[in-house]
Amino acid sequence: MKKIILFIVIAGFISLFSNQVQAQQYKNAFGVRLGSYNGVNFKTFLTDKNALDFNLSFRSNDGVKYVRVTGLYEVHGPVSDLQGLLWYYGGGASIGSYKYRGTDGELMFSIDGVLGLDYKFTGAPINLALDWRPNFRLTPNADVLAGDVGLSVRFTF
């Protein structure tokens, strides 16, 4: 619930200041994604509307250590009333491993979705993205997971 509230607050913040700070497109961005899985993030646009988004994520929780690589294909569109703010959706996959205390690691593979907002500040090489990533884990135990809400803060170039 806290993550949903964070999503709404940040979307509201962006909309309040959208008249003073306009958004613009960028080609590449590199930075961090903060959520249930924290890590590094790289995004590159293939066209004005299509992008690839890659993450190398880490998590340590209650004696369980996770490492995960995610690749997503995203389709972007403008938010009609907010110049430069983009919404996006897409899908992809993750592969990784997790290890419990004193056990061998297990392989994890999932099919992932994504739904989010993307904003690039004019005059500064900073991009923010807020997204929700549900997933269908295939291994080691098949399960549908609500995923997580994360905030990406990236340097654009």
N, CA, C and O of each residue as an XYZ file, in Angstrom:
628
protein
N       0.814     -1.186      0.000
C       0.000      0.000      0.000
C       0.865      1.260      0.000
O       0.533      2.252     -0.648
N       1.988      1.207      0.741
C       2.889      2.349      0.790
C       3.443      2.665     -0.598
O       3.632      3.832     -0.942
N       3.701      1.628     -1.392
C       4.257      1.840     -2.725
C       3.236      2.483     -3.654
O       3.597      3.310     -4.492
N       1.975      2.116     -3.517
C       0.927      2.726     -4.334
C       0.793      4.198     -3.966
O       0.649      5.042     -4.851
N       0.838      4.516     -2.686
C       0.767      5.905     -2.249
C       1.967      6.685     -2.776
O       1.812      7.821     -3.225
N       3.180      6.083     -2.727
C       4.376      6.729     -3.269
C       4.197      7.014     -4.759
O       4.550      8.097     -5.226
N       3.657      6.061     -5.502
C       3.403      6.235     -6.945
C       2.492      7.433     -7.181
O       2.775      8.257     -8.050
N       1.404      7.545     -6.424
C       0.443      8.641     -6.584
C       1.082      9.979     -6.221
O       0.874     10.969     -6.922
N       1.854     10.025     -5.139
C       2.506     11.268     -4.709
C       3.488     11.763     -5.765
O       3.492     12.949     -6.095
N       4.313     10.880     -6.295
C       5.299     11.293     -7.299
C       4.614     11.726     -8.593
O       5.019     12.716     -9.203
N       3.583     10.996     -9.018
C       2.839     11.392    -10.223
C       2.204     12.770    -10.019
O       2.189     13.588    -10.939
N       1.683     13.026     -8.821
C       1.120     14.334     -8.517
C       2.166     15.430     -8.529
O       1.919     16.521     -9.041
N       3.344     15.147     -7.964
C       4.455     16.099     -7.957
C       4.850     16.473     -9.378
O       5.044     17.650     -9.682
N       4.969     15.492    -10.236
C       5.344     15.750    -11.624
C       4.284     16.605    -12.305
O       4.616     17.535    -13.041
N       3.011     16.298    -12.064
C       1.945     17.061    -12.715
C       1.884     18.498    -12.200
O       1.572     19.405    -12.972
N       2.173     18.734    -10.912
C       2.160     20.089    -10.367
C       3.220     20.975    -11.001
O       2.980     22.154    -11.259
N       4.394     20.404    -11.250
C       5.503     21.198    -11.763
C       5.689     21.048    -13.267
O       6.689     21.520    -13.809
N       4.762     20.409    -13.944
C       4.929     20.174    -15.384
C       4.870     21.458    -16.193
O       5.446     21.517    -17.279
N       4.187     22.496    -15.696
C       4.139     23.758    -16.432
C       5.455     24.523    -16.328
O       5.819     25.245    -17.256
N       6.177     24.377    -15.208
C       7.429     25.085    -15.050
C       8.610     24.321    -15.641
O       9.555     24.940    -16.130
N       8.575     23.002    -15.606
C       9.662     22.172    -16.101
C       9.098     21.256    -17.185
O       8.296     20.367    -16.898
N       9.517     21.476    -18.423
C       8.996     20.672    -19.516
C       9.839     19.416    -19.703
O      11.033     19.396    -19.401
N       9.199     18.387    -20.201
C       9.916     17.138    -20.464
C      10.348     17.086    -21.916
O       9.770     17.753    -22.773
N      11.370     16.290    -22.182
C      11.832     16.086    -23.545
C      12.341     14.662    -23.678
O      12.646     14.004    -22.683
N      12.430     14.195    -24.904
C      12.928     12.843    -25.146
C      14.436     12.785    -24.959
O      15.113     13.813    -24.946
N      14.946     11.585    -24.816
C      16.376     11.322    -24.698
C      16.644     10.010    -25.410
O      15.709      9.260    -25.689
N      17.897      9.716    -25.710
C      18.246      8.468    -26.387
C      18.602      7.368    -25.396
O      18.060      6.266    -25.481
N      19.506      7.646    -24.456
C      19.976      6.656    -23.485
C      19.927      7.240    -22.083
O      20.006      8.454    -21.895
N      19.793      6.345    -21.094
C      19.821      6.777    -19.697
C      20.421      5.658    -18.856
O      20.174      4.476    -19.095
N      21.214      6.057    -17.867
C      21.850      5.097    -16.971
C      21.706      5.605    -15.542
O      21.927      6.787    -15.279
N      21.338      4.719    -14.616
C      21.192      5.137    -13.229
C      20.823      3.987    -12.326
O      21.278      2.859    -12.516
N      19.986      4.281    -11.332
C      19.575      3.273    -10.353
C      18.058      3.131    -10.364
O      17.328      4.064    -10.699
N      17.606      1.934     -9.986
C      16.184      1.687     -9.767
C      16.032      1.239     -8.323
O      16.690      0.300     -7.873
N      15.149      1.931     -7.604
C      14.916      1.657     -6.194
C      13.518      1.093     -6.031
O      12.535      1.719     -6.428
N      13.434     -0.086     -5.448
C      12.156     -0.762     -5.226
C      12.402     -1.978     -4.364
O      13.309     -1.981     -3.532
N      11.595     -3.023     -4.557
C      11.845     -4.270     -3.817
C      13.206     -4.839     -4.184
O      13.916     -5.375     -3.334
N      13.564     -4.718     -5.462
C      14.890     -5.092     -5.943
C      15.601     -3.805     -6.316
O      15.161     -3.120     -7.239
N      16.684     -3.448     -5.636
C      17.467     -2.258     -5.950
C      18.605     -2.653     -6.875
O      19.137     -3.758     -6.776
N      18.981     -1.746     -7.780
C      20.095     -2.067     -8.652
C      20.346     -0.996     -9.689
O      19.827      0.117     -9.596
N      21.151     -1.345    -10.682
C      21.494     -0.422    -11.757
C      20.527     -0.625    -12.926
O      19.996     -1.716    -13.134
N      20.315      0.456    -13.680
C      19.329      0.459    -14.755
C      19.901      1.155    -15.978
O      20.563      2.186    -15.859
N      19.645      0.591    -17.156
C      20.011      1.219    -18.425
C      18.810      1.153    -19.346
O      18.202      0.096    -19.512
N      18.464      2.300    -19.955
C      17.342      2.372    -20.888
C      17.811      3.017    -22.178
O      18.530      4.016    -22.150
N      17.408      2.451    -23.316
C      17.752      3.019    -24.613
C      16.533      2.991    -25.524
O      15.843      1.976    -25.623
N      16.274      4.113    -26.188
C      15.159      4.193    -27.126
C      15.597      3.675    -28.490
O      16.645      4.062    -29.007
N      14.781      2.794    -29.065
C      15.015      2.281    -30.412
C      14.372      3.207    -31.445
O      14.929      3.436    -32.519
N      13.195      3.736    -31.108
C      12.468      4.726    -31.910
C      11.907      5.751    -30.928
O      12.204      5.691    -29.735
N      11.095      6.698    -31.423
C      10.484      7.678    -30.519
C       9.542      7.026    -29.512
O       9.315      7.577    -28.435
N       8.989      5.854    -29.850
C       7.990      5.219    -28.992
C       8.439      3.913    -28.345
O       7.793      3.451    -27.405
N       9.516      3.309    -28.815
C       9.924      1.985    -28.343
C      11.298      2.023    -27.682
O      12.221      2.674    -28.171
N      11.413      1.314    -26.565
C      12.672      1.323    -25.813
C      12.960     -0.053    -25.234
O      12.066     -0.883    -25.070
N      14.234     -0.269    -24.930
C      14.678     -1.442    -24.177
C      15.138     -0.951    -22.815
O      15.802      0.080    -22.708
N      14.781     -1.696    -21.772
C      15.105     -1.322    -20.399
C      15.744     -2.534    -19.720
O      15.138     -3.605    -19.668
N      16.962     -2.372    -19.202
C      17.703     -3.471    -18.580
C      18.033     -3.141    -17.123
O      18.365     -2.001    -16.797
N      17.939     -4.136    -16.263
C      18.243     -3.965    -14.838
C      19.126     -5.090    -14.333
O      18.948     -6.249    -14.706
N      20.069     -4.741    -13.491
C      20.829     -5.703    -12.704
C      20.484     -5.371    -11.262
O      20.880     -4.324    -10.750
N      19.737     -6.272    -10.597
C      19.166     -5.971     -9.295
C      19.675     -6.908     -8.214
O      20.062     -8.047     -8.478
N      19.664     -6.397     -6.990
C      20.115     -7.143     -5.825
C      19.096     -6.960     -4.708
O      18.426     -5.932     -4.612
N      18.998     -7.986     -3.866
C      18.114     -7.882     -2.705
C      18.587     -8.859     -1.642
O      18.974     -9.987     -1.948
N      18.553     -8.421     -0.403
C      18.861     -9.289      0.719
C      17.767     -9.078      1.748
O      17.561     -7.966      2.233
N      17.060    -10.169      2.082
C      15.898    -10.048      2.953
C      15.753    -11.303      3.800
O      15.598    -12.394      3.252
N      15.797    -11.179      5.098
C      15.593    -12.305      6.021
C      16.476    -13.502      5.698
O      16.004    -14.639      5.698
N      17.739    -13.260      5.425
C      18.670    -14.345      5.150
C      18.634    -14.885      3.745
O      19.349    -15.838      3.434
N      17.818    -14.301      2.881
C      17.736    -14.727      1.486
C      18.411    -13.654      0.638
O      18.102    -12.470      0.767
N      19.342    -14.075     -0.238
C      20.033    -13.135     -1.120
C      19.615    -13.404     -2.562
O      19.632    -14.543     -3.029
N      19.241    -12.338     -3.253
C      18.777    -12.429     -4.633
C      19.716    -11.645     -5.550
O      20.246    -10.604     -5.161
N      19.916    -12.145     -6.756
C      20.565    -11.424     -7.848
C      19.692    -11.676     -9.066
O      19.280    -12.809     -9.318
N      19.410    -10.618     -9.821
C      18.432    -10.751    -10.904
C      18.783     -9.820    -12.061
O      19.143     -8.664    -11.842
N      18.678    -10.325    -13.293
C      18.853     -9.525    -14.507
C      17.507     -9.505    -15.229
O      16.915    -10.556    -15.472
N      17.029     -8.315    -15.571
C      15.737     -8.150    -16.229
C      15.919     -7.384    -17.530
O      16.654     -6.398    -17.580
N      15.251     -7.836    -18.575
C      15.208     -7.130    -19.855
C      13.760     -6.907    -20.255
O      12.966     -7.847    -20.269
N      13.410     -5.658    -20.582
C      12.036     -5.313    -20.930
C      11.989     -4.565    -22.262
O      12.879     -3.773    -22.571
N      10.946     -4.825    -23.040
C      10.638     -4.050    -24.238
C       9.456     -3.161    -23.873
O       8.436     -3.654    -23.394
N       9.585     -1.844    -24.097
C       8.556     -0.900    -23.676
C       8.029     -0.070    -24.841
O       8.771      0.307    -25.748
N       6.730      0.203    -24.791
C       6.056      1.073    -25.758
C       5.628      2.324    -24.991
O       4.982      2.231    -23.947
N       5.997      3.503    -25.523
C       5.743      4.779    -24.846
C       4.711      5.606    -25.598
O       4.569      5.497    -26.816
N       3.994      6.435    -24.847
C       3.054      7.384    -25.425
C       2.989      8.619    -24.554
O       3.271      8.545    -23.357
N       2.618      9.772    -25.139
C       2.556     11.009    -24.352
C       1.314     11.047    -23.466
O       0.281     10.470    -23.805
N       1.425     11.731    -22.330
C       0.266     12.034    -21.499
C      -0.302     13.321    -22.064
O       0.391     14.338    -22.083
N      -1.553     13.305    -22.527
C      -2.107     14.384    -23.339
C      -2.036     15.769    -22.700
O      -1.724     16.736    -23.395
N      -2.311     15.898    -21.418
C      -2.345     17.216    -20.798
C      -1.006     17.667    -20.221
O      -0.863     18.820    -19.814
N      -0.038     16.779    -20.184
C       1.245     17.100    -19.557
C       2.355     16.947    -20.589
O       2.807     15.839    -20.875
N       2.778     18.058    -21.134
C       3.769     18.043    -22.194
C       5.049     17.332    -21.762
O       5.648     17.672    -20.742
N       5.457     16.343    -22.552
C       6.706     15.647    -22.311
C       6.636     14.457    -21.374
O       7.524     13.605    -21.415
N       5.632     14.364    -20.543
C       5.492     13.216    -19.652
C       4.989     12.031    -20.471
O       4.020     12.153    -21.221
N       5.648     10.893    -20.325
C       5.283      9.700    -21.093
C       4.751      8.604    -20.176
O       5.243      8.429    -19.062
N       3.750      7.869    -20.644
C       3.336      6.631    -19.991
C       3.950      5.504    -20.806
O       4.284      5.699    -21.975
N       4.102      4.339    -20.213
C       4.626      3.214    -20.980
C       4.149      1.889    -20.406
O       3.779      1.782    -19.237
N       4.172      0.895    -21.268
C       3.843     -0.471    -20.883
C       4.743     -1.398    -21.680
O       5.331     -0.993    -22.683
N       4.848     -2.626    -21.239
C       5.667     -3.570    -21.984
C       5.833     -4.876    -21.240
O       5.128     -5.169    -20.275
N       6.789     -5.649    -21.721
C       7.033     -6.944    -21.118
C       8.428     -7.434    -21.427
O       9.146     -6.861    -22.247
N       8.796     -8.508    -20.752
C      10.114     -9.084    -20.943
C      10.303    -10.267    -20.023
O       9.354    -10.986    -19.712
N      11.533    -10.465    -19.590
C      11.846    -11.621    -18.753
C      12.971    -11.285    -17.782
O      13.735    -10.341    -17.979
N      13.044    -12.097    -16.720
C      14.111    -11.995    -15.725
C      14.724    -13.366    -15.508
O      14.051    -14.393    -15.586
N      16.017    -13.351    -15.234
C      16.712    -14.566    -14.832
C      17.617    -14.189    -13.670
O      18.188    -13.099    -13.642
N      17.739    -15.085    -12.728
C      18.570    -14.779    -11.574
C      18.701    -15.968    -10.661
O      18.392    -17.100    -11.036
N      19.163    -15.700     -9.457
C      19.281    -16.765     -8.479
C      18.999    -16.200     -7.100
O      19.119    -14.999     -6.854
N      18.623    -17.096     -6.220
C      18.484    -16.712     -4.835
C      19.042    -17.822     -3.968
O      19.048    -18.994     -4.342
N      19.510    -17.417     -2.798
C      20.193    -18.359     -1.912
C      19.727    -18.127     -0.479
O      19.779    -17.011      0.038
N      19.271    -19.209      0.146
C      18.946    -19.180      1.574
C      20.216    -19.414      2.371
O      21.196    -19.944      1.848
N      20.200    -19.017      3.640
C      21.352    -19.244      4.518
C      21.766    -20.709      4.500
O      20.954    -21.595      4.766
N      23.035    -20.958      4.183
C      23.591    -22.299      4.252
C      23.112    -23.272      3.195
O      23.344    -24.473      3.334
N      22.447    -22.802      2.131
C      21.992    -23.709      1.072
C      22.610    -23.296     -0.255
O      23.145    -22.195     -0.391
N      22.529    -24.198     -1.232
C      22.958    -23.857     -2.584
C      21.935    -22.911     -3.204
O      20.758    -22.944     -2.848
N      22.382    -22.078     -4.123
C      21.481    -21.161     -4.802
C      20.555    -21.886     -5.763
O      20.880    -22.965     -6.258
N      19.391    -21.285     -6.025
C      18.431    -21.834     -6.977
C      18.220    -20.845     -8.105
O      18.241    -19.633     -7.890
N      18.016    -21.363     -9.316
C      17.768    -20.543    -10.497
C      16.347    -20.009    -10.466
O      15.408    -20.728    -10.121
N      16.198    -18.748    -10.827
C      14.893    -18.107    -10.892
C      14.701    -17.567    -12.310
O      15.587    -16.905    -12.850
N      13.544    -17.851    -12.909
C      13.202    -17.332    -14.231
C      11.763    -16.856    -14.193
O      10.895    -17.551    -13.666
N      11.495    -15.667    -14.751
C      10.124    -15.145    -14.754
C       9.843    -14.372    -16.033
O      10.751    -13.883    -16.706
N       8.558    -14.279    -16.344
C       8.060    -13.422    -17.417
C       7.501    -12.189    -16.726
O       6.684    -12.296    -15.812
N       7.950    -11.008    -17.170
C       7.642     -9.768    -16.459
C       6.820     -8.819    -17.315
O       6.935     -8.807    -18.540
N       5.994     -8.029    -16.654
C       5.275     -6.933    -17.294
C       5.726     -5.628    -16.680
O       6.393     -5.622    -15.645
N       5.367     -4.518    -17.311
C       5.713     -3.204    -16.769
C       4.661     -2.191    -17.202
O       4.162     -2.241    -18.326
N       4.328     -1.269    -16.297
C       3.414     -0.163    -16.548
C       3.948      1.024    -15.768
O       4.152      0.918    -14.558
N       4.186      2.174    -16.440
C       4.789      3.279    -15.705
C       4.700      4.640    -16.354
O       4.077      4.818    -17.401
N       5.344      5.601    -15.700
C       5.469      6.986    -16.156
C       6.951      7.332    -16.259
O       7.755      6.884    -15.441
N       7.314      8.141    -17.276
C       8.703      8.506    -17.540
C       8.778     10.008    -17.748
O       7.968     10.565    -18.489
N       9.733     10.676    -17.110
C       9.855     12.125    -17.199
C      11.313     12.541    -17.311
O      12.150     12.099    -16.523
N      11.623     13.396    -18.291
C      12.972     13.949    -18.491
C      12.909     15.448    -18.276
O      12.145     16.142    -18.946
N      13.710     15.955    -17.343
C      13.723     17.385    -17.055
C      14.463     18.154    -18.150
O      15.549     17.754    -18.568
N      13.880     19.243    -18.607
C      14.519     20.119    -19.580
C      15.660     20.872    -18.907
O      15.511     21.369    -17.791
N      16.798     20.954    -19.590
C      17.930     21.706    -19.060
C      18.783     20.948    -18.065
O      19.780     21.477    -17.577
N      18.411     19.726    -17.759
C      19.198     18.906    -16.833
C      19.208     17.474    -17.368
O      18.190     16.998    -17.871
N      20.322     16.796    -17.268
C      20.400     15.429    -17.796
C      19.846     14.388    -16.815
O      20.471     13.360    -16.557
N      18.656     14.684    -16.275
C      18.046     13.818    -15.264
C      16.711     13.288    -15.781
O      15.913     14.027    -16.357
N      16.490     12.006    -15.566
C      15.249     11.336    -15.945
C      14.719     10.584    -14.728
O      15.484      9.951    -14.000
N      13.415     10.655    -14.512
C      12.752      9.885    -13.466
C      11.740      8.957    -14.114
O      11.059      9.343    -15.064
N      11.640      7.754    -13.615
C      10.611      6.824    -14.079
C      10.045      6.112    -12.863
O      10.783      5.669    -11.983
N       8.744      6.011    -12.831
C       8.049      5.312    -11.761
C       7.222      4.216    -12.412
O       6.393      4.491    -13.279
N       7.446      2.970    -11.995
C       6.728      1.887    -12.657
C       6.336      0.761    -11.716
O       6.835      0.641    -10.597
N       5.419     -0.060    -12.218
C       4.943     -1.259    -11.534
C       5.305     -2.442    -12.408
O       5.059     -2.425    -13.614
N       5.894     -3.479    -11.803
C       6.382     -4.637    -12.548
C       5.856     -5.947    -11.962
O       6.515     -6.556    -11.120
N       4.667     -6.386    -12.406
C       4.190     -7.706    -11.987
C       4.951     -8.787    -12.747
O       5.522     -8.514    -13.803
N       4.964    -10.018    -12.217
C       5.659    -11.080    -12.946
C       5.057    -12.451    -12.664
O       4.397    -12.681    -11.650
N       5.314    -13.342    -13.603
C       4.905    -14.740    -13.506
C       6.175    -15.558    -13.388
O       6.884    -15.767    -14.372
N       6.459    -16.017    -12.183
C       7.674    -16.790    -11.944
C       7.467    -18.222    -12.428
O       6.488    -18.877    -12.071
N       8.399    -18.693    -13.241
C       8.316    -20.045    -13.797
C       9.132    -21.050    -12.998
O       8.730    -22.204    -12.855
N      10.278    -20.618    -12.476
C      11.116    -21.497    -11.663
C      11.592    -20.726    -10.443
O      11.699    -19.503    -10.535
N      11.878    -21.335     -9.335
C      11.802    -22.763     -9.074
C      10.376    -23.238     -8.806
O      10.071    -24.413     -9.014
N       9.489    -22.333     -8.344
C       8.093    -22.680     -8.112
C       7.228    -21.713     -8.899
O       7.343    -20.500     -8.721
N       6.361    -22.227     -9.768
C       5.499    -21.356    -10.567
C       4.573    -20.555     -9.654
O       3.950    -21.102     -8.743
N       4.495    -19.243     -9.916
C       3.689    -18.376     -9.077
C       3.473    -17.044     -9.792
O       4.362    -16.568    -10.496
N       2.304    -16.445     -9.615
C       2.042    -15.101    -10.118
C       2.286    -14.143     -8.959
O       1.694    -14.280     -7.888
N       3.172    -13.165     -9.190
C       3.547    -12.222     -8.140
C       3.087    -10.815     -8.510
O       3.137    -10.421     -9.675
N       2.641    -10.069     -7.515
C       2.186     -8.695     -7.749
C       3.320     -7.793     -8.200
O       3.079     -6.683     -8.675
N       4.549     -8.256     -8.058
C       5.696     -7.460     -8.477
C       5.976     -6.339     -7.506
O       5.612     -6.413     -6.332
N       6.624     -5.299     -8.001
C       6.949     -4.184     -7.121
C       6.806     -2.870     -7.861
O       6.779     -2.825     -9.091
N       6.714     -1.808     -7.087
C       6.725     -0.445     -7.612
C       8.126      0.088     -7.365
O       8.660     -0.037     -6.263
N       8.721      0.685     -8.397
C      10.077      1.192     -8.258
C      10.244      2.564     -8.890
O       9.496      2.946     -9.790
N      11.224      3.289     -8.411
C      11.586      4.605     -8.928
C      12.979      4.522     -9.521
O      13.932      4.150     -8.835
N      13.098      4.868    -10.798
C      14.398      4.940    -11.458
C      14.845      6.390    -11.529
O      14.073      7.265    -11.921
N      16.078      6.640    -11.155
C      16.695      7.970    -11.258
C      17.909      7.771    -12.152
O      18.838      7.042    -11.805
N      17.890      8.441    -13.331
C      18.923      8.161    -14.339
C      19.540      9.436    -14.902
O      18.913     10.495    -14.941
N      20.783      9.297    -15.334
C      21.516     10.322    -16.068
C      21.301     10.045    -17.554
O      21.500      8.918    -18.008
N      20.897     11.057    -18.312
C      20.616     10.869    -19.738
C      21.778     11.334    -20.597
O      22.496     12.271    -20.248
N      21.948     10.664    -21.724
C      22.980     11.046    -22.685
C      22.577     10.635    -24.075
O      23.320     10.871    -25.028
